[in-house]
Amino acid sequence: MESFEKLGAFYLGRRYDAERGEVTSDLLLYDAKDLTTHAVCVGMTGSGKTGLCVTLLEEAAIDGIPALAIDPKGDLGNLMLTFPDLAPGDFEAWIDPDEATRKGRTTAEHARAVAELWRNGLASWGEDGARIRRFREAAEVAIYTPGSSAGLPLSVLGSFAAPPAAVARDDDALRERILAAVSGLLALLGIRADPIRSREHILLSNLLDHAWRAGRDLDLPTLIAEIQTPPFRKVGVFDLDAFFPAEERFELAMTLNNLLASPGFSAWTEGETLDVARLLHTAEGKPRLTILSIAHLSEPERMFFVTLLLNEVVAWMRSQPGTNSLRALLYMDEVFGYFPPSANPPSKTPMLTLLKQARAYGLGVVLATQNPVDLDYKGLSNAGTWFLGRLQTERDKARVIEGLEGASAASGASFDRARTERILAGLGSRVFLMNNVHEDAPTLFHTRWALSYLRGPLTREQIARLMEDRKAAAESARPRPAERPRAETVPVPAEKPAGSERPLLPPEIEVRFLPPARQAPEEAQLLYRPALLGVATLHYANARVDVDAWENVAVLAPLDGSGRAMPWKKGAVSSETPPVLDKEPEPGARFAELPAAAARTASYKTWAKQLATHLYKERPLVLLRCKALKLVSGAGESEGEFRVRVREAMHEKRDLAVEKLRAKYAPKLRREEEKKRRAEERLDREESQYRNQKMQTAISMGATVLGAILGRKLSSVGRATTAARGASRTARERTDVARAREAIAEADRKIEAMSREFEGRLEELREELDPEAVEYDEIRIRPRKSDLNVGGVSLVWTPWHLDARGVAESAR
């Protein structure tokens, strides 16, 4: 069987012969790059639509393509049900007991049957547990449940933060973002608002516009306050109070406040922030398949979340460099109601923006629905691939045909309406018609077996079980509020109590106090310990790797009892900005002993020089380099972000190399296929001539023999001569047939040899351009001595909690 593990190709199934009603051996390999022109999948319940889309997401993950998958029904959590060992015990926990009962089996018996079914199903499509393991290792799969703690929680309040500079500078993009954000929020409040006529919509839009153009973030509490007291006095040419009286603005603020104060809304404020980059890749740069489950939400909540998410995707998209390769996928499992033909819900504007613009950024949008009449086919004319499954009504078929015609016209491709209608009329389960504008003609295919166990929609309890370990790991890794790295608990001997008085210092020494971040335990006392805070500016420059970056650092270092040793070496904590400090200590606090050196003004000048030396030696700018691509990470770019950039560059290089390889071999293969076609035509012709000549010769020879028997000697001699000539011609025709067959065999040999050569070169490219095999090295750039500026060193008292045993623990 032909291998389906190709570079940049998704294995979706095999071609289907409609006349014979059977699956052929020809693989259906879909170019990943074709998804940059988006795709639509349409099919009624039972058509296999969800299975096809699940396999599409599996293939993307295997190819290292991250994806955001919006899941309104709860089906996509099945992507986490992957069992490489295909053991019955792995399946048993996810078996539906009711289904087992209907089958007349116990849960364990049904699990064994399902495991066997999955093993055999995978084998029939050339797959096995090893490919399941490859899928699991290629990408991290996670389920987020905004507005719920079942899966990973997701905070959406950050979505009112100022958009990136690229969006803020683009008036159209900013206007679209404001329109969608305000429409989504008002939909959540149950307010049906026209952007032109609604005072609520116009006021909120102006508030967002005013804040975002100033680069100022908003959250809901701030928005509530600004509704009551806006930072402007006019709306258009009207005075604010004439346009929207204060009493009525207060009612709007109260409605929003009620939402914020409701117990259920607190779930929207917990968890990770809605950050598209983090949802697409881990901190280490590994691709993620992020499932955003919204089945538990009400319709207004779903619209609110989907609108905010699409806005964030648009903003993220515009911050990316352009590419011709597939960078990421956005998939929505049931788009019904979010992209209708006539209505204009808040989700429609950002969705249309993505369909029109995402191609240039390598973002593929895949939309699926079982309700084709509810889609805006004018908008979907931007989709280059249509996967069409079994449809329920003639009206559905007519709407799909309309959409296909529009998409074909937009791309300049031809469209055979009559043939398409005939094919759609006879589709069975898991059989789809693929109309891809990048291909010469539509293709009928049968979907492959999914690697994931498709057990149906998951409940909240099942999602919670799947994400239990991830939530526990996230909780343990999450720092306490306002917590900073802190020293280990240090015992303070009870017989040597800390000094209770604040030391008196010369006025030239700047003294500040780090506020406690945690309340003191019962019977514990607040104790301040001395530390030094140094702030400095560093300049990193290296023309060879095109680096010219400035960095502001704040270094907080504890002072030991002597104060003589260089303090900056003692596990100093560095940050981009200085911590928030108080000018006065907390009432009733005690103070640890201050080293004598810290009371002398001259010491701070010495420590400033030591800080400059320490930063020069110990704080180089460490950059990662990928020699294979001649790429170097930028200042401020994390290792994970650089690995993502390298992966995308590898995909671009791979796609370009594959195109060049195809361009090199395609003409040769076409020439050989044309030779084979002509040889086959010649063979048909020669075989026909050979059969005719053979028949004529047989007739002549028979007549000669018969004449000889009957004694017609003169006639027989003539006939014998004719028969001899006919036999000679038959021999020549036989030789021509043999030559034609040899020409076909030679063309086959050349085609096979070129195909092997092409496949071998593809395999070399796979190894050469494997993102996982990329080697990195470090470039260390020291800060320029001449530009290294220490802004000052001050004494900072850090808070500790001292218990009755004399043990001190950091209050940060």
MIKOL-521487 format. One line per 3 residues: number of its first residue (from 1); for each residue y, x, z of C-alpha. Coordinates in steps of 0.1 Angstrom, whole numbers, plus 2048, in hexadecimal, padded with zeros to 3 digits. Each point is the difference from the previous one (the first is absolute). Layout:
MIKOL-521487
NUM	Y X Z | ...
//
This chain:
MIKOL-521487
1	800 800 800 | 823 80C 7F8 | 813 80D 81E
4	81D 7EA 80C | 811 81A 815 | 81C 809 7E8
7	822 80F 805 | 81A 7E5 806 | 7E7 7E4 7F6
10	7F7 7E2 815 | 7DC 7F4 7FD | 803 7DA 7FF
13	7DF 7F6 7F0 | 7EE 7FE 7DF | 808 7EF 7DF
16	7F1 7DE 7FB | 7F0 7F2 7E1 | 80B 7DB 7FE
19	7E8 7F7 7E3 | 7E1 80D 813 | 80E 7F7 822
22	7F7 822 80F | 80F 81F 80E | 7FF 81E 7E9
25	7FD 825 80A | 823 808 7F5 | 817 808 81E
28	821 7F0 805 | 817 81D 80B | 824 7F6 805
31	81B 81B 7FE | 812 802 821 | 820 808 7EE
34	7FF 7DE 7EF | 807 7EF 822 | 824 80E 7FF
37	807 7E3 7E8 | 7F1 7E8 81B | 7E4 7E8 7FF
40	7F9 7DB 806 | 7DE 7F2 80B | 7FA 7DB 7FB
43	7E0 7EC 808 | 7F5 7E2 813 | 7EB 800 820
46	7DE 80F 7F9 | 80C 813 7E1 | 7FC 822 812
49	826 806 800 | 801 80E 824 | 7E1 816 7F9
52	812 80F 7E1 | 81F 807 813 | 7ED 810 81D
55	7EF 817 7E7 | 822 809 7F1 | 80D 80A 822
58	7E0 813 807 | 804 814 7E0 | 824 807 808
61	7F7 80E 822 | 7E4 816 7F1 | 81A 80D 7E7
64	818 808 81C | 819 7E4 7F9 | 80E 7EF 81F
67	805 7DB 800 | 811 7E4 813 | 7EB 7E0 7FF
70	810 7DF 80B | 7E4 7EA 80D | 80A 7DB 805
73	7DB 7F4 802 | 7EF 81A 816 | 7E8 80C 7E5
76	80C 824 7FC | 7F5 80B 823 | 7DE 802 7EF
79	80C 822 7F3 | 7F9 80E 823 | 7DC 7F3 7FF
82	7F1 81F 7EF | 7DE 80C 80B | 7F5 821 7EF
85	7DD 7FE 810 | 7FB 7DC 7F5 | 7EE 7FA 820
88	7F9 7DC 80B | 80F 808 822 | 821 808 7F0
91	801 7DE 7EF | 7F3 7EC 81D | 821 7FF 814
94	812 7F1 7E2 | 7E6 7E6 7F6 | 80B 7DC 801
97	7E6 7EF 818 | 805 7DE 7EE | 7F8 810 7DF
100	7E1 80F 80F | 7F5 7DE 80E | 805 7F0 7DE
103	7E9 81A 7F1 | 7E6 7F9 81B | 803 823 80F
106	80A 810 820 | 81F 815 800 | 7EB 820 800
109	7EA 7F4 7E3 | 81F 7F6 7EC | 80F 822 807
112	7E1 811 7F2 | 801 7E9 7E1 | 825 807 7FA
115	7FB 826 805 | 7E5 7FF 7E6 | 815 7EB 7E9
118	81D 818 802 | 7E9 81E 7FB | 7F0 7F1 7E1
121	821 7F2 7F3 | 811 822 802 | 7E2 811 7F0
124	801 7E8 7E2 | 823 80D 7F9 | 7F9 825 805
127	80F 801 823 | 7F2 809 822 | 809 808 824
130	80F 822 7F6 | 81B 7EE 7EC | 808 7E9 81D
133	804 820 816 | 816 80F 7E5 | 816 7E1 801
136	802 801 826 | 80A 825 800 | 819 7FD 7E4
139	819 7E9 811 | 808 7F2 823 | 7FC 7DB 801
142	813 7EB 81A | 808 7DC 807 | 823 7F7 80C
145	808 7DE 80D | 826 7FA 803 | 809 7E6 81A
148	7DE 805 811 | 7EE 81A 815 | 7DE 7FA 7EF
151	803 81D 7E9 | 819 81C 801 | 822 7F0 809
154	81D 806 7E9 | 825 7FE 80B | 817 7F0 7E6
157	821 803 812 | 807 821 7F0 | 801 7EE 7DE
160	825 7F8 808 | 808 825 802 | 817 80E 7E5
163	7EE 806 7E0 | 7FC 823 7F1 | 81E 810 7EF
166	7F0 7FA 7DE | 801 7DB 806 | 822 7FF 811
169	810 811 7E2 | 7F1 7E7 7E8 | 814 7E0 802
172	7E5 7EB 7EF | 7E4 80E 815 | 814 7FB 820
175	809 7DC 7F6 | 7DB 7F9 7F9 | 7F5 80E 822
178	81A 7EC 813 | 7F8 7E0 7ED | 7DA 804 808
181	805 80A 824 | 818 7E3 808 | 7EB 7E7 7ED
184	7E0 80B 813 | 811 7FE 822 | 80E 7DE 7F9
187	7DE 7F4 7F4 | 7F2 80C 821 | 81A 7EB 812
190	7F7 7E2 7EB | 822 7FF 7EE | 7FE 7F9 7DB
193	81E 813 7F4 | 80F 803 7DD | 80F 824 7FD
196	81F 7F1 7EF | 806 7E0 814 | 7F2 808 823
199	819 80C 81A | 7E4 80F 814 | 7F3 814 7E3
202	823 80C 7F6 | 80A 80A 824 | 7E0 813 806
205	802 811 7DE | 823 80B 808 | 7F6 80E 822
208	7E3 814 7F0 | 816 80C 7E4 | 81C 80B 818
211	7E7 813 816 | 7EB 80F 7E5 | 81C 80D 7EB
214	80C 812 81F | 7DE 80F 805 | 7FC 7EC 820
217	7DE 7F2 80B | 7FC 7DC 80C | 7E6 7F0 817
220	7FD 7DC 80A | 814 803 821 | 81C 811 7ED
223	7FF 7E6 7E5 | 802 7E4 819 | 81F 810 810
226	811 806 7DE | 7FA 7DB 7F6 | 816 7F6 81D
229	819 81C 7FB | 7FE 80D 7DC | 811 821 7F8
232	816 7EF 7E6 | 819 7E4 801 | 7FD 7F2 7DC
235	7E3 7F4 7EA | 80C 801 7DD | 824 7F2 801
238	7FA 7E9 81E | 806 808 824 | 7DF 805 813
241	805 7E3 817 | 80A 7E9 7E4 | 7E1 80A 7EC
244	7E7 7FF 81E | 80F 7F4 821 | 7F7 813 81F
247	7EE 7E3 810 | 7E9 7FD 7E2 | 7FB 825 7FE
250	7F5 7FE 825 | 7E6 7E6 7F6 | 7F2 818 7E6
253	800 81C 819 | 7EE 7EA 819 | 7E5 7F7 7E7
256	7FA 825 7F8 | 800 808 826 | 7E6 7E5 806
259	7EA 810 7E6 | 805 823 810 | 7FA 7F2 824
262	7E1 7EC 7F7 | 7E0 810 80F | 7EE 800 7DE
265	81C 815 7EF | 7FA 81D 817 | 7E2 809 7EB
268	817 807 7E3 | 812 81B 814 | 7E1 814 80A
271	7ED 81B 7EF | 809 818 7E4 | 81F 7FB 7EC
274	7FE 7F2 7DD | 800 821 7EF | 7F1 7FF 7DD
277	7FB 826 7FE | 7EC 7FF 820 | 7EC 7E3 7F5
280	7F6 812 7E0 | 7F8 822 80F | 7F6 80E 821
283	815 81B 811 | 7E9 81A 7F1 | 805 7F2 7DD
286	7DE 7EE 7FC | 802 7E0 7EB | 7FE 7DF 812
289	7F3 7DE 7F6 | 815 7EA 816 | 7F6 7DB 803
292	81D 7EA 80B | 7EE 7E1 80D | 817 7E2 803
295	7E6 7E4 801 | 809 7F8 824 | 825 7FA 7F8
298	811 7DF 7F8 | 80E 7FB 7DD | 825 809 80B
301	7F3 81F 812 | 7EC 80B 7E2 | 81E 7FC 7E9
304	816 813 819 | 7E7 81D 802 | 7F7 802 7DB
307	825 800 7F7 | 808 81C 819 | 7E2 814 7F5
310	809 7FD 7DB | 824 80B 808 | 7F3 81F 812
313	7E9 808 7E2 | 81E 7FD 7E8 | 814 817 817
316	7E4 819 803 | 7F9 7FF 7DA | 825 809 7F8
319	7FE 81E 817 | 7E3 80F 7EB | 803 817 7E2
322	7F5 7F1 7DF | 7DC 805 7F4 | 7E9 7F5 7E4
325	7E2 801 817 | 7F4 7E5 818 | 80F 809 822
328	7F7 7E1 815 | 7F5 7DC 7FD | 80E 7E0 80E
331	7E7 7E4 800 | 803 7DC 80A | 7E0 7EC 803
334	80F 7DD 7FB | 823 7FF 7F2 | 801 7DA 7FF
337	822 7F4 80D | 810 823 7FF | 807 802 7DA
340	804 7DD 7F3 | 80D 7F7 7DD | 81D 7EA 80A
343	808 803 825 | 811 81F 80E | 7F1 80A 822
346	80D 81F 812 | 7E1 814 7F5 | 806 7FB 7DB
349	81F 816 7FB | 7F0 820 80E | 7DF 7F8 7EF
352	812 7FD 7DE | 812 821 807 | 7DF 811 806
355	7F0 7F2 7E0 | 81E 80B 7EC | 807 823 80F
358	7E2 80D 812 | 7EF 80F 7E1 | 81A 81C 7FF
361	7F6 80A 823 | 7DB 7FF 7FC | 7FC 7E1 816
364	7E6 7E7 7F3 | 802 7DC 80A | 7E1 7EB 7FF
367	802 7DA 806 | 7E3 7E8 803 | 7FE 7DB 802
370	7E9 7E2 7FB | 81E 7EA 7F8 | 80D 80C 7DE
373	817 7E2 7FB | 815 80D 81E | 809 821 7F0
376	821 80A 7EF | 7F1 80C 7DF | 822 80C 7F3
379	801 818 81D | 7DB 809 7FB | 807 80A 7DC
382	806 822 810 | 7DB 802 808 | 7EC 815 7E8
385	7DD 7F7 80B | 7F2 7DD 806 | 7DE 7FB 810
388	7F6 7DC 7F8 | 7E2 7F0 811 | 7F2 7DD 7FF
391	81C 7E6 802 | 7FE 7DD 80E | 814 7EA 7E8
394	80D 7FF 7DD | 823 801 80E | 7F8 821 812
397	7F3 80E 7DF | 81F 7F5 7ED | 816 811 81A
400	7EC 820 7FE | 801 801 7DA | 826 7FB 803
403	803 81E 817 | 7EA 815 7EA | 815 7F9 7E2
406	81F 809 812 | 7F2 821 80D | 7F3 809 7DE
409	821 7F8 7EF | 813 815 81A | 7EA 81E 7F9
412	7FF 7FB 7DB | 7DA 7FB 800 | 7ED 7E7 7EB
415	7F0 7E2 810 | 7E3 7EB 7F2 | 805 7DE 811
418	7E2 7EE 7F0 | 7E8 81C 80A | 80D 802 823
421	7FD 7DA 805 | 7DC 801 7F4 | 7F7 81C 818
424	812 7F0 81E | 7EC 7E0 7FA | 7DF 812 807
427	806 818 81C | 7E7 801 81D | 802 80D 823
430	80B 825 802 | 807 801 7DB | 824 808 7F7
433	814 803 7E0 | 816 81E 802 | 81F 800 7EA
436	810 822 803 | 81E 808 7EA | 7F6 825 800
439	7DF 7F7 7EE | 7FA 7F5 7DD | 7EE 7DF 809
442	7F7 7EB 81E | 7E0 809 812 | 7E6 7EA 810
445	7EF 810 81F | 7EB 7F8 81F | 80E 80E 820
448	7EC 81B 813 | 7F1 7FC 823 | 81A 805 81B
451	7FC 81E 818 | 80D 7EA 81C | 7EC 7E4 810
454	811 7E0 7F4 | 7F8 7EA 81D | 81F 7E9 7FC
457	820 7FB 814 | 802 812 821 | 80B 7EF 820
460	81A 80F 817 | 7E5 809 819 | 7ED 813 7E4
463	820 812 7F5 | 806 80A 825 | 7DD 80E 802
466	804 814 7E0 | 822 80F 80C | 7F7 804 825
469	7FB 826 7FD | 81E 805 7EB | 816 7EC 818
472	7F3 814 81E | 807 821 7EE | 823 7F4 7F7
475	807 7F5 823 | 7F5 821 80F | 814 813 7E7
478	820 7EB 805 | 819 811 816 | 80E 7ED 81E
481	823 7F2 7FA | 81A 81C 7FF | 7E5 818 80B
484	803 825 7F6 | 7E6 81B 802 | 7FF 809 824
487	7F2 81C 816 | 7E1 7FC 814 | 802 7F3 823
490	80C 81C 816 | 7FA 7FF 826 | 81E 807 816
493	7F6 80C 823 | 809 7E6 81A | 80A 81B 819
496	81B 80D 7E7 | 814 7E1 7F7 | 817 800 7E3
499	825 804 807 | 811 7DF 805 | 823 80A 7F6
502	80E 803 7DD | 809 825 7FB | 825 808 7FA
505	807 813 7E0 | 81E 80F 7EF | 813 7E7 7EA
508	7F9 816 7E1 | 7DB 7F6 802 | 7F8 7DF 7EE
511	7E8 7EB 815 | 7EE 7E1 7F4 | 7E3 7EA 80D
514	7E2 7F4 7EC | 7FB 7DB 80A | 7DE 7F5 80C
517	7EC 7EC 7E7 | 7E7 7F1 819 | 805 7F0 822
520	7F5 813 81E | 7DF 7F7 810 | 800 7F1 822
523	80B 818 81B | 809 81B 7E6 | 822 811 7FF
526	814 80B 7E3 | 802 826 7FD | 816 813 7E7
529	7F4 821 7F3 | 815 819 7ED | 7FD 807 7DB
532	814 80E 7E4 | 80B 7ED 7E1 | 809 814 7E2
535	80D 7F1 7DF | 801 814 7E0 | 803 7FD 7DB
538	7E8 813 7E9 | 803 807 7DB | 7E1 806 7EB
541	805 80E 7DD | 7E8 80E 7E6 | 809 7FF 7DC
544	7DD 808 7F5 | 7F2 7DF 80D | 821 7ED 7FB
547	807 7FA 825 | 822 7FD 80F | 7FE 7EA 820
550	813 7FD 820 | 7F0 7F5 821 | 80F 7F6 821
553	7E9 806 81E | 802 7FA 825 | 7EA 814 817
556	7F9 7F6 824 | 7F0 81B 815 | 7F8 7FF 825
559	80E 81B 817 | 7E8 812 817 | 808 80B 823
562	80F 822 7F7 | 812 7F6 7E1 | 7FD 824 7F4
565	7E5 7FC 7E5 | 80A 7F3 7DE | 7FC 7DA 805
568	7FC 7F6 7DB | 7DD 80E 7FE | 7F2 7E8 81A
571	7F4 7E3 7EA | 823 7F6 7F5 | 802 7DD 7F1
574	814 7FE 7E0 | 80D 7E1 7EF | 818 7F7 7E4
577	81A 7F1 816 | 80A 807 824 | 7F2 7E8 81A
580	817 7E5 80F | 80F 80F 820 | 813 7F2 81E
583	81E 80F 810 | 7F6 7F6 823 | 7DE 801 812
586	7EE 7E1 80C | 80A 7F6 824 | 7EB 80E 81C
589	7EF 81A 7EB | 7F6 822 80E | 804 821 7EE
592	7E8 81D 7FC | 80C 823 808 | 816 80E 7E5
595	7FA 825 7F5 | 81D 816 809 | 804 80A 7DB
598	807 7DC 7F7 | 81F 800 816 | 810 81D 7ED
601	815 7F9 7E1 | 7F6 821 7F0 | 7DB 7F5 800
604	807 7E4 7E7 | 80E 819 7E6 | 7E1 815 804
607	7E9 7E2 7FD | 813 7F6 7E0 | 7F9 821 7F0
610	7DC 7FF 80B | 7FD 7DD 7F1 | 80D 80D 7DF
613	7E6 81C 800 | 7E5 7E7 80B | 808 7E8 7E4
616	802 81B 7E6 | 7DD 80D 809 | 7EE 7E1 80B
619	80F 7E4 7EA | 7FA 809 7DC | 7FF 7E4 7E6
622	7DB 7FC 7F7 | 7FB 7F3 7DD | 7DF 7F8 7EF
625	7F9 80C 7DD | 7E8 7F4 7E5 | 7FC 81D 7E8
628	7EB 7EC 7E8 | 81E 7E9 7F9 | 81C 818 809
631	80C 7E7 81A | 810 808 821 | 807 7E7 81C
634	825 7F9 807 | 812 805 821 | 7F9 7E1 815
637	7E2 7F6 7EB | 7E1 7FC 816 | 7DF 80E 7F7
640	7F3 7DD 7F9 | 81D 7F7 7E9 | 7FB 821 7ED
643	7DA 7F9 7FC | 809 7DE 7F2 | 818 810 7E7
646	7E5 819 7F6 | 7E6 7E5 7FC | 818 7EC 7E9
649	809 81F 7EC | 7DA 807 7FC | 7FB 7DC 7F3
652	81D 805 7E7 | 7F1 821 7F5 | 7DE 7F1 7FE
655	80B 7E2 7EB | 813 816 7E9 | 7E2 818 7FC
658	7E9 7E2 7F9 | 818 7F2 7E6 | 802 822 7EF
661	7DA 803 801 | 7FC 7DE 7F0 | 81A 808 7E6
664	7EC 81F 7F7 | 7DE 7F0 7FE | 809 7DD 7F4
667	807 809 7DC | 7E0 815 7FD | 7EC 7E4 80F
670	810 7E7 7E8 | 7F8 816 7E2 | 7DC 803 80A
673	7FD 7DB 807 | 80F 7F9 7DE | 7E7 818 7F0
676	7E4 7ED 813 | 80E 7DF 7F5 | 801 80B 7DB
679	7DD 80F 803 | 7F3 7DF 80F | 810 7ED 7E3
682	7F0 818 7E8 | 7DE 7FD 812 | 802 7DA 7FC
685	808 804 7DB | 7E5 81A 7FA | 7E6 7ED 813
688	808 7E1 7EC | 7FE 814 7DF | 7E0 810 80D
691	7F0 7DE 808 | 80A 7F2 7DE | 7F4 81F 7ED
694	7DF 800 814 | 7FA 7DC 7F6 | 808 807 7DB
697	7E9 81E 800 | 7E4 7EB 810 | 804 7E5 7E6
700	7FF 81A 7E3 | 7E2 811 80E | 7EE 7DF 805
703	807 7F6 7DC | 7F3 821 7F3 | 7DF 7FD 813
706	7FC 7DC 7F5 | 807 809 7DC | 7E7 81C 801
709	7E5 7E8 80E | 808 7E6 7E5 | 7FE 81A 7E4
712	825 7FF 7F5 | 801 826 7FA | 820 804 7ED
715	814 7EA 818 | 7F0 812 81E | 80B 822 7F4
718	824 7F5 7FF | 7FD 7EF 821 | 7F0 81F 810
721	81D 815 7F4 | 819 7E7 80F | 7ED 7FE 821
724	7FF 826 802 | 826 801 7FC | 804 7E4 81A
727	7EA 814 819 | 817 81E 7FA | 81F 7EB 807
730	7EF 7F1 81F | 7FA 824 80D | 825 808 7FA
733	80B 7E0 812 | 7E9 80A 81D | 811 822 801
736	822 7F0 800 | 7F6 7EA 81E | 7F4 81F 813
739	820 812 7F9 | 814 7E2 80C | 7EB 7FF 820
742	805 825 805 | 826 7FB 7FC | 800 7E6 81B
745	7EA 815 817 | 818 81E 7FA | 81E 7EA 808
748	7EE 7F4 820 | 7F9 824 80A | 824 80A 7FB
751	80D 7E1 813 | 7E8 807 81C | 809 825 801
754	826 7F8 801 | 7FA 7E6 81A | 7EE 819 816
757	81B 819 7FA | 81B 7E7 809 | 7ED 7F5 820
760	7FC 824 80A | 825 807 7FB | 808 7E1 815
763	7E9 80D 81C | 812 821 7FF | 821 7EE 803
766	7F2 7EC 81D | 7F8 820 813 | 820 811 7F5
769	817 7E3 80A | 7EF 7F3 81F | 81C 7F9 819
772	7E7 806 81D | 7F9 823 7F4 | 824 80B 7FE
775	807 820 813 | 821 803 814 | 811 81E 80F
778	81E 804 816 | 822 80E 7F9 | 814 809 820
781	826 803 7FC | 814 80D 81D | 823 7F2 807
784	81D 815 7F4 | 80D 815 81C | 823 7FF 7F2
787	800 7D9 801 | 7ED 7FB 820 | 819 7F0 817
790	7F9 7F7 825 | 818 7E4 809 | 7FC 806 825
793	7E8 801 81E | 804 7E8 81D | 7EF 7F9 820
796	7EB 7E0 800 | 7EF 7F0 81E | 7DF 7F0 7F6
799	7F2 7E3 814 | 7DF 802 813 | 7EE 7E8 818
802	7F7 811 821 | 7E5 7ED 814 | 7F7 802 825
805	7E7 81B 7FA | 81B 817 7F1 | 7F2 7FC 7DD
808	81A 7FD 7E4 | 7FB 7EE 7DF | 818 7FE 7E4
811	814 7E0 7FE | 803 803 7DA
//
